Structure formats: structure tokens, C-alpha cells
Amino acid sequence: MKIDFTLQPHDLLPKIRKLWELSGAKISLIEKTFDPGKGAPVFTIRGIYTTRGWTEWTQGFQYGSALLQFDATGETSFLEIGRRNTVEKMAPHVSHFGVHDHGFNNVSTYGNLLRLMKEGRIAVNDWERNFYRLALKLSGAVQARRWTDTADGGGFIYSFNGPHSLFVDTIRSLRALAVAHRLGHVLMEENDRKISLLDRLKAHAVSTMKWSIYYGRGRDAYDVRGRVTHEAIFNLNDGNFRCPSSQQGYSPFSTWTRGLAWAVCGLAEQLEFLDALGDDEITPRLREAAEATCDFYIEHATAVDGIPYWDTGAPQLHRLGDWQSRPAEPRNPYEPVDSSAAAIAAQGLLRFGRYAKNERYWQAGLTLLSALFDEPYLSTDAKHQGLILHSVYHRPNGWDYVPEGVSIPCGESSMWGDYHAREVALYLQRIIENRPYLTFWEN
């Protein structure tokens, strides 16, 4: 990645304004045409959002996007979309014991609403505020109960694959535990045993840093500093780590770039959160992991413009030649890019750059956004429901749409990619406009 050290936040303001203009029309179009009875919108096919049965982890991004749109523009119609649908449709996600996605679904909806109320953007109503607070407390406790103890005395929130499975994605979903702890909640177990949500958050973060992230210390033959594995597998009989794995990446020994992006973003957010609490118990490990993953993203995972291909070990990537020396090519004949990974990673680079007072990471985030918030990634077609083009979901399963006459998935959007593009746009816009710094826990 070639970092532009001359780029300033205000230089991106015209692109951010254009993004919100396009975004509002797309949110309204989805609200008007999508049938929620079919499930949550996941990704687009021929420009139209459709479902994909696996787990319902994207509905919070749909309604959370409307809340971000209101936050950025003040247009109350989007507040109404986000608030009404949160109340009517999000309750099953609060009590969903079968997934590791509570931070995605519930903090994006109930959390944004509570934050907006605290900021005075929504009129304070005690019953409404307590409703949001209760949802977030329960969500954090439900998420924390998906727990597997490990042989080293730690543990982790296990993925929907089962108690043996630690996903790197969940480092970003820890925000559910963080918010619930901040609201004074605990997990109650048998015999009224109280379990600290903060302790579980930190234990999960430590397990992720230990088993999902590499540091170049010879852990295995593919130990490259900053590399990330999507899944870590444990033996449930004794709690020992057994092997790396991957559900959505090419292999356990390459790096699925969206998993890398979840780590970049989640680690930075947890550093900010623990700093706000004045809790530095695991800060040195978090900083080491954040630096490693940010460096790997910049040095190994992306093209010159900061946009990554879907996996660093994608089998046909070599056919693109020196792909890191030129901008990413979303319509190449060999391997797809993943713009959603770029949207997620950009926020992590900016947050960690600001936290660590590191110009390299901050400017990398700006450089990346300058490419992402422009064509060919910004979707300017009024008929296309997606906001950020060239996202992929599950390349190994072949779920992504391949247009006629093309050999790879391209030209489509994902609900998580669109949400995170909006979230990082709002993050940077608030800094440019000298508004309150955007965090998920100030509620």
C-alpha cells in the first residue's frame, strides 16, 4: 500500500457528502422494496438485496445504517426507519443464544439509539431509554454465555460453528459485552454466581490475540507477523488448542482479509474502550496485536490503493503479477477484491492511528477511504441498492454472484460493507466538523 502522507481529513469531505447523498436514496429503496418476512438482507444480486440463510447477522446493519444516516444528515425520516424497525424486529436478536454476532446486530441498533439520546439528538424519554438499556444489557449477557474454557485458564465466546470454534470476527462483536458492562450489568449463572462481562471481554480478547493472530515467532511454518487465521479449533475434552482453520478464507495458513479487517478494527476499539475505563491490564498485548495486524494489512494484504483481494493466499492471485504495485482491479479475470474488508479496516487504521498517535496508520486509513469513497467502489447507479461495490461474502462456498461474461464475483454489495462504510464516514465527518468523538459505549 502506498500511503499518501499529504492527505488531510477535510480533503475527503466532498466524497463523504456524496456518499451520504447516495446512501439515503439506497436506504429508502431497500426499506420500500425489501420483504423482511424472507429474512435479513445480506448481499446484492444484480444490484438487488437478497437473503442468504446461514445466520441472521446483518439485520442490525440494515436498520443501523438508517440511524447513521440520520446522525450524519439530520434527516428525521431515517431516524424513524431505524427506530421503528429496531422496536418491531430486533428483539429476537437480543435473545439469540445461537450466534456470536450480538455486537453487530444490537449495538448497531439499540446502541446507536441510546447514544443518540445521550447526545441530545433524540428527545429524552425515560421509558424509551430504559428499553434500549435493557436490550443492550441482555444482549451482552447472552453473548457472554456462549463460553468455552481453555486449558491455559482462559476462554472464548464460541462461534455459531460450536463450542470448539473461536472466530476472529468476534473481536469486533465484543462491543456487546463492553456496552452491557458499561451499563452496570453482569451475567448471572447457577447459584446466583455473578460473572463479570468485562472479565469475559478481556479473556476473549486475550484468546483471540494468542490463537488467531501471529507474531513472527515461529509458531508454525506459516508464522508471518500480523497474519490472521479465521478460526481456531479447540479440543473440548481438555480445552487445548488444536489447529487453525478457516470457514471463509482460502486456507488456515493464508489470511482471509475480512478476518484481518475485523481484527484491525476490533483491537483498536477495545484499546479505546479500556483506555476510557482506565483499565490497562491487557493494553500491552492489545497494542502489540493492533500494530502487527495494521502492519500486515498495509504491507502484505492490499494493492497500492489500500483495497485488498479477498485472501492473501487466493490460488490465482499470482496470475495478476505484481498486484501490490498497482490499484486493485475488481474486474480482473482471476480473483475478487473485497471492498467490505477495506471499509472495516479503514476505521481500525484511523482509530488505532489516533490512539497510538501514529501518523502512518492514520494516513493509511485516509488513503484507503479516498479510494473506497470513489468509483469504481462507490455505487452511483440509482437502481443499485448497494452503496459500496465489489464486496464478497463466501468465496469458498460460491455464494457470490458472478455476472455474465465475467469469471469472478464483482459489482455487488454487502450489508456489512455498506454499514461499515457509513460508520467510518460518520467517524471521520465528526472529526472534521469538530463534533463529539464517535464511540460505541458512550450511552
C-alpha positions as CSV (number, residue, x, y, z in Angstrom):
1,M,0.0,0.0,0.0
2,K,1.3,3.4,-0.9
3,I,0.3,5.8,1.8
4,D,-0.5,9.5,0.9
5,F,1.0,11.5,3.8
6,T,-0.3,14.8,2.4
7,L,-4.0,13.8,2.6
8,Q,-6.0,15.6,5.2
9,P,-9.4,14.7,6.7
10,H,-11.2,17.7,5.2
11,D,-9.9,16.7,1.7
12,L,-12.4,13.8,1.9
13,L,-15.4,15.9,2.9
14,P,-16.7,16.2,-0.7
15,K,-16.6,12.4,-1.1
16,I,-18.3,11.9,2.3
17,R,-21.1,14.3,1.3
18,K,-21.6,12.4,-1.9
19,L,-21.6,9.1,-0.1
20,W,-24.5,10.3,2.2
21,E,-26.4,11.6,-0.7
22,L,-26.3,8.3,-2.5
23,S,-26.7,6.4,0.8
24,G,-30.0,8.0,1.7
25,A,-31.7,7.0,-1.6
26,K,-30.5,3.4,-1.2
27,I,-31.7,3.0,2.3
28,S,-35.1,4.3,1.3
29,L,-35.2,2.0,-1.7
30,I,-34.4,-1.1,0.4
31,E,-37.0,0.0,3.0
32,K,-39.6,0.3,0.3
33,T,-38.9,-2.9,-1.7
34,F,-37.4,-5.5,0.6
35,D,-39.6,-8.1,2.2
36,P,-38.4,-8.7,5.8
37,G,-40.5,-11.8,6.0
38,K,-37.9,-13.5,3.9
39,G,-35.1,-12.8,6.4
40,A,-32.5,-10.1,6.6
41,P,-30.8,-8.6,3.5
42,V,-27.3,-9.9,3.2
43,F,-25.8,-9.1,-0.2
44,T,-27.0,-7.9,-3.7
45,I,-27.6,-10.0,-6.8
46,R,-27.8,-7.8,-9.9
47,G,-28.0,-4.8,-7.6
48,I,-30.9,-6.0,-5.5
49,Y,-30.5,-7.0,-1.9
50,T,-31.4,-10.7,-1.1
51,T,-31.1,-13.1,1.8
52,R,-28.7,-15.9,2.4
53,G,-29.6,-18.4,5.0
54,W,-26.7,-19.1,7.4
55,T,-27.2,-16.9,10.4
56,E,-29.2,-13.7,10.7
57,W,-26.3,-11.4,11.4
58,T,-27.0,-8.5,9.1
59,Q,-30.4,-7.1,10.1
60,G,-28.8,-4.8,12.6
61,F,-26.6,-3.3,9.9
62,Q,-29.7,-2.6,7.8
63,Y,-31.5,-0.6,10.5
64,G,-28.3,0.7,12.0
65,S,-27.5,2.2,8.6
66,A,-30.6,4.3,8.8
67,L,-29.6,5.6,12.2
68,L,-26.1,6.5,10.9
69,Q,-27.8,8.3,8.0
70,F,-29.8,10.4,10.5
71,D,-26.8,11.1,12.6
72,A,-24.8,12.4,9.6
73,T,-27.6,14.4,7.9
74,G,-30.2,15.2,10.5
75,E,-33.0,13.8,8.2
76,T,-35.6,12.5,10.6
77,S,-37.2,10.1,8.1
78,F,-34.1,7.9,8.6
79,L,-34.4,8.1,12.4
80,E,-38.0,6.8,12.0
81,I,-36.9,3.9,9.9
82,G,-34.2,2.9,12.3
83,R,-36.2,3.4,15.5
84,R,-39.4,1.8,14.3
85,N,-37.7,-1.3,12.9
86,T,-35.5,-1.7,15.9
87,V,-38.5,-1.9,18.2
88,E,-40.6,-4.1,15.8
89,K,-38.0,-6.5,14.5
90,M,-34.8,-6.7,16.6
91,A,-36.0,-8.4,19.8
92,P,-35.2,-12.0,18.5
93,H,-31.5,-10.9,18.1
94,V,-31.3,-9.8,21.7
95,S,-32.2,-13.3,23.0
96,H,-30.4,-15.2,20.2
97,F,-28.3,-17.8,22.0
98,G,-27.1,-19.4,18.8
99,V,-24.7,-16.8,17.4
100,H,-21.6,-14.7,18.2
101,D,-23.0,-11.6,16.4
102,H,-24.6,-9.6,19.2
103,G,-22.3,-6.7,18.8
104,F,-23.1,-6.5,15.1
105,N,-26.9,-6.7,15.4
106,N,-27.7,-5.0,18.7
107,V,-25.1,-2.3,19.2
108,S,-25.7,-1.1,15.7
109,T,-29.4,-0.6,16.5
110,Y,-30.2,-0.3,20.2
111,G,-26.7,1.0,20.9
112,N,-26.9,3.8,18.3
113,L,-30.3,4.8,19.5
114,L,-29.2,5.1,23.1
115,R,-26.1,7.0,22.0
116,L,-28.2,9.5,20.0
117,M,-30.4,10.0,23.0
118,K,-27.5,10.7,25.3
119,E,-26.1,13.2,22.8
120,G,-29.4,15.0,22.7
121,R,-30.2,14.1,19.1
122,I,-33.3,12.3,20.3
123,A,-35.6,13.7,22.9
124,V,-35.0,12.0,26.3
125,N,-37.8,9.6,27.3
126,D,-37.1,7.5,30.3
127,W,-39.2,4.5,29.2
128,E,-37.6,4.5,25.7
129,R,-34.1,4.9,27.2
130,N,-34.7,2.1,29.7
131,F,-36.0,-0.1,26.9
132,Y,-32.7,0.4,24.9
133,R,-30.6,-0.1,28.0
134,L,-32.4,-3.4,28.9
135,A,-31.9,-4.7,25.4
136,L,-28.2,-4.0,25.5
137,K,-27.8,-5.5,28.9
138,L,-29.5,-8.7,27.9
139,S,-27.6,-8.9,24.6
140,G,-24.2,-8.6,26.4
141,A,-25.1,-11.3,28.9
142,V,-26.5,-13.7,26.2
143,Q,-23.3,-13.2,24.2
144,A,-21.1,-13.8,27.2
145,R,-22.8,-17.1,28.0
146,R,-21.5,-18.7,24.7
147,W,-18.4,-19.6,26.6
148,T,-15.7,-22.3,26.3
149,D,-13.0,-22.6,28.9
150,T,-9.5,-23.3,27.6
151,A,-6.6,-25.3,29.2
152,D,-4.5,-22.2,29.8
153,G,-7.1,-20.8,32.2
154,G,-8.7,-18.5,29.7
155,G,-11.7,-18.9,27.4
156,F,-13.6,-17.5,24.5
157,I,-17.0,-16.7,23.1
158,Y,-17.6,-19.6,20.7
159,S,-18.8,-19.1,17.1
160,F,-22.0,-20.5,15.7
161,N,-20.0,-23.5,14.5
162,G,-20.0,-24.8,18.1
163,P,-18.1,-24.7,21.4
164,H,-14.8,-25.8,19.7
165,S,-14.7,-22.8,17.4
166,L,-13.1,-19.3,18.0
167,F,-13.8,-16.9,15.2
168,V,-11.5,-13.8,14.8
169,D,-14.7,-11.9,13.8
170,T,-15.9,-11.8,17.4
171,I,-13.2,-9.4,18.5
172,R,-15.5,-6.7,16.9
173,S,-18.6,-8.2,18.4
174,L,-17.1,-7.8,21.9
175,R,-18.7,-4.3,21.9
176,A,-21.9,-6.1,23.1
177,L,-20.2,-7.1,26.4
178,A,-18.5,-3.7,26.6
179,V,-21.8,-1.8,26.5
180,A,-23.6,-4.1,28.9
181,H,-20.7,-3.8,31.4
182,R,-20.7,0.0,31.0
183,L,-24.4,-0.1,31.8
184,G,-23.6,-1.9,35.1
185,H,-24.8,-5.4,34.0
186,V,-23.4,-8.9,34.9
187,L,-24.1,-12.4,33.7
188,M,-25.9,-14.4,36.4
189,E,-25.2,-18.2,36.5
190,E,-26.2,-21.1,38.7
191,N,-26.4,-20.4,42.4
192,D,-26.5,-16.7,41.6
193,R,-22.9,-16.7,40.6
194,K,-22.0,-13.3,39.1
195,I,-19.7,-13.3,36.1
196,S,-18.1,-10.0,35.1
197,L,-18.8,-9.1,31.4
198,L,-15.6,-7.1,31.4
199,D,-13.5,-10.1,32.6
200,R,-15.1,-12.2,29.8
201,L,-14.4,-9.5,27.3
202,K,-10.7,-9.3,28.2
203,A,-10.4,-13.1,28.4
204,H,-11.8,-13.5,24.9
205,A,-9.6,-10.7,23.6
206,V,-6.5,-12.5,25.0
207,S,-7.5,-15.8,23.4
208,T,-8.0,-14.1,20.1
209,M,-4.6,-12.4,20.3
210,K,-3.0,-15.7,21.4
211,W,-4.6,-18.1,18.9
212,S,-5.9,-16.1,16.0
213,I,-3.1,-13.6,15.4
214,Y,0.6,-14.4,14.5
215,Y,3.6,-12.5,15.6
216,G,6.5,-14.0,13.6
217,R,7.8,-16.1,16.4
218,G,7.9,-19.5,14.7
219,R,4.6,-20.8,16.0
220,D,4.2,-22.8,12.8
221,A,5.8,-22.8,9.3
222,Y,3.5,-20.0,8.1
223,D,4.0,-17.7,11.1
224,V,4.2,-14.2,9.5
225,R,3.8,-11.2,11.8
226,G,0.3,-9.8,11.7
227,R,-1.2,-12.7,9.8
228,V,-4.6,-13.7,11.0
229,T,-6.4,-17.1,10.9
230,H,-10.2,-17.0,10.6
231,E,-10.9,-19.9,13.0
232,A,-9.1,-21.5,15.9
233,I,-10.1,-25.1,16.8
234,F,-10.0,-26.5,20.4
235,N,-10.3,-29.9,21.9
236,L,-13.4,-29.8,24.1
237,N,-12.2,-32.7,26.2
238,D,-9.2,-30.9,27.7
239,G,-9.5,-27.3,26.4
240,N,-6.3,-27.4,24.4
241,F,-5.8,-25.5,21.1
242,R,-5.5,-28.0,18.2
243,C,-5.2,-26.1,14.9
244,P,-6.0,-23.1,12.8
245,S,-8.9,-23.4,10.4
246,S,-10.9,-21.2,8.0
247,Q,-14.6,-21.1,7.0
248,Q,-14.5,-18.1,4.6
249,G,-10.8,-17.8,3.8
250,Y,-8.8,-19.9,1.3
251,S,-6.9,-21.9,3.9
252,P,-5.9,-21.9,7.6
253,F,-2.4,-20.8,6.5
254,S,-3.3,-17.8,4.5
255,T,-5.1,-14.6,5.6
256,W,-8.8,-14.0,4.8
257,T,-8.7,-10.3,4.5
258,R,-12.1,-9.6,6.1
259,G,-11.0,-11.6,9.1
260,L,-7.9,-9.4,9.2
261,A,-10.0,-6.3,9.0
262,W,-12.2,-7.4,11.9
263,A,-9.1,-7.8,14.0
264,V,-7.7,-4.4,12.9
265,C,-11.0,-2.7,13.8
266,G,-11.9,-4.7,16.9
267,L,-8.5,-4.4,18.5
268,A,-8.4,-0.6,18.0
269,E,-11.9,-0.2,19.5
270,Q,-11.1,-2.3,22.6
271,L,-8.0,-0.2,23.2
272,E,-10.1,2.9,23.2
273,F,-12.7,1.3,25.4
274,L,-10.3,0.0,28.0
275,D,-8.5,3.3,28.0
276,A,-11.8,5.1,28.8
277,L,-12.3,2.7,31.7
278,G,-8.8,3.3,32.9
279,D,-8.1,-0.5,32.7
280,D,-4.7,-1.2,31.3
281,E,-4.4,-4.9,32.3
282,I,-4.2,-6.2,28.7
283,T,-3.3,-3.0,26.9
284,P,0.3,-4.0,26.1
285,R,-0.9,-7.2,24.3
286,L,-3.7,-5.3,22.5
287,R,-1.2,-2.7,21.3
288,E,1.2,-5.4,20.1
289,A,-1.6,-7.2,18.2
290,A,-3.0,-4.0,16.8
291,E,0.4,-2.9,15.5
292,A,1.0,-6.3,14.0
293,T,-2.3,-6.6,12.2
294,C,-2.2,-3.0,10.9
295,D,1.3,-3.5,9.6
296,F,0.3,-6.7,7.9
297,Y,-2.7,-5.0,6.3
298,I,-0.5,-2.2,4.9
299,E,2.5,-4.3,3.9
300,H,1.0,-7.6,2.7
301,A,-2.7,-7.6,2.3
302,T,-3.6,-4.8,-0.1
303,A,-3.0,-3.3,-3.5
304,V,-1.3,0.1,-3.8
305,D,-4.6,1.9,-3.1
306,G,-5.3,0.0,0.1
307,I,-8.1,-2.2,-1.3
308,P,-7.5,-5.9,-0.6
309,Y,-8.2,-9.0,-2.6
310,W,-10.3,-11.5,-0.6
311,D,-7.4,-13.7,0.7
312,T,-3.7,-13.2,0.6
313,G,-3.3,-16.8,-0.5
314,A,-6.0,-16.8,-3.1
315,P,-4.9,-19.5,-5.6
316,Q,-5.0,-17.4,-8.8
317,L,-3.6,-14.2,-7.2
318,H,-0.2,-15.0,-8.6
319,R,-1.6,-14.7,-12.2
320,L,-2.1,-10.9,-11.6
321,G,1.7,-10.5,-11.4
322,D,2.9,-7.7,-9.1
323,W,-0.6,-6.9,-7.9
324,Q,0.5,-4.9,-4.9
325,S,2.3,-2.3,-7.2
326,R,-0.9,-1.0,-8.8
327,P,-4.5,-0.2,-7.7
328,A,-6.8,-3.2,-7.1
329,E,-8.7,-4.5,-10.1
330,P,-12.2,-5.5,-9.2
331,R,-13.0,-6.8,-12.6
332,N,-9.8,-8.9,-13.2
333,P,-10.3,-12.4,-14.5
334,Y,-8.7,-14.3,-11.6
335,E,-9.6,-13.3,-8.0
336,P,-12.2,-10.9,-6.5
337,V,-11.3,-8.0,-4.3
338,D,-13.3,-7.4,-1.0
339,S,-14.3,-3.8,-0.5
340,S,-16.1,-4.7,2.7
341,A,-12.7,-5.6,4.2
342,A,-11.5,-2.2,3.2
343,A,-14.4,-0.4,4.9
344,I,-13.9,-2.3,8.1
345,A,-10.1,-1.9,8.1
346,A,-10.2,1.8,7.4
347,Q,-11.9,2.5,10.7
348,G,-9.4,0.4,12.6
349,L,-6.5,2.1,11.0
350,L,-7.9,5.6,11.8
351,R,-8.8,4.7,15.4
352,F,-5.5,3.0,16.2
353,G,-3.6,5.7,14.5
354,R,-5.3,8.3,16.6
355,Y,-5.0,6.2,19.8
356,A,-1.3,5.5,19.2
357,K,-0.5,8.9,17.8
358,N,0.9,7.1,14.8
359,E,0.8,9.1,11.5
360,R,1.4,6.0,9.4
361,Y,-1.7,4.2,10.4
362,W,-3.9,7.4,10.4
363,Q,-2.7,8.3,6.9
364,A,-3.2,4.8,5.7
365,G,-6.8,5.0,6.8
366,L,-7.3,8.3,4.9
367,T,-5.6,6.9,1.8
368,L,-7.8,3.8,1.8
369,L,-11.0,5.9,2.2
370,S,-10.0,8.2,-0.6
371,A,-10.1,5.1,-2.9
372,L,-13.1,3.4,-1.3
373,F,-15.4,6.5,-1.4
374,D,-15.0,6.9,-5.1
375,E,-15.7,4.9,-8.2
376,P,-15.4,2.1,-9.0
377,Y,-16.4,1.3,-5.4
378,L,-18.9,4.0,-4.6
379,S,-22.2,2.9,-6.2
380,T,-23.6,5.8,-8.2
381,D,-26.3,3.8,-10.1
382,A,-29.7,4.8,-8.6
383,K,-31.1,1.4,-9.4
384,H,-28.4,-0.5,-7.5
385,Q,-29.4,-0.9,-3.8
386,G,-25.8,-1.3,-2.6
387,L,-23.6,1.6,-1.5
388,I,-20.1,0.1,-1.8
389,L,-19.5,-2.2,-4.8
390,H,-17.2,-5.2,-5.2
391,S,-17.8,-6.9,-1.8
392,V,-17.7,-10.7,-1.5
393,Y,-19.3,-12.9,1.2
394,H,-18.3,-16.6,1.0
395,R,-15.9,-17.3,-1.9
396,P,-15.2,-21.0,-1.0
397,N,-19.0,-21.7,-0.9
398,G,-19.5,-19.9,-4.2
399,W,-22.3,-17.8,-2.8
400,D,-21.4,-14.6,-4.5
401,Y,-22.9,-13.5,-7.8
402,V,-20.8,-13.8,-10.9
403,P,-22.1,-11.5,-13.7
404,E,-22.5,-13.0,-17.2
405,G,-19.3,-12.8,-19.2
406,V,-17.1,-12.4,-16.1
407,S,-15.2,-15.1,-14.3
408,I,-15.2,-13.8,-10.7
409,P,-17.7,-12.1,-8.4
410,C,-17.8,-8.4,-8.8
411,G,-20.1,-5.4,-8.9
412,E,-22.2,-6.3,-5.8
413,S,-22.5,-5.1,-2.3
414,S,-23.0,-6.5,1.2
415,M,-25.0,-5.1,4.2
416,W,-21.9,-5.2,6.5
417,G,-19.7,-3.5,3.9
418,D,-22.3,-0.7,3.4
419,Y,-22.8,-0.3,7.1
420,H,-19.1,0.0,7.9
421,A,-18.6,2.4,5.1
422,R,-21.3,4.6,6.6
423,E,-19.8,4.2,10.1
424,V,-16.3,5.2,9.1
425,A,-17.7,8.1,7.1
426,L,-19.6,9.3,10.2
427,Y,-16.5,8.8,12.3
428,L,-14.4,11.0,10.1
429,Q,-17.1,13.5,9.4
430,R,-17.5,14.1,13.2
431,I,-13.7,14.7,13.5
432,I,-13.8,17.1,10.5
433,E,-16.8,19.0,12.0
434,N,-15.3,19.0,15.5
435,R,-18.3,17.1,16.8
436,P,-18.1,14.6,19.7
437,Y,-15.8,11.7,19.0
438,L,-17.7,8.6,17.9
439,T,-17.6,5.7,20.2
440,F,-20.0,2.7,20.8
441,W,-20.0,2.9,24.6
442,E,-20.9,6.5,25.3
443,N,-24.5,5.7,26.1
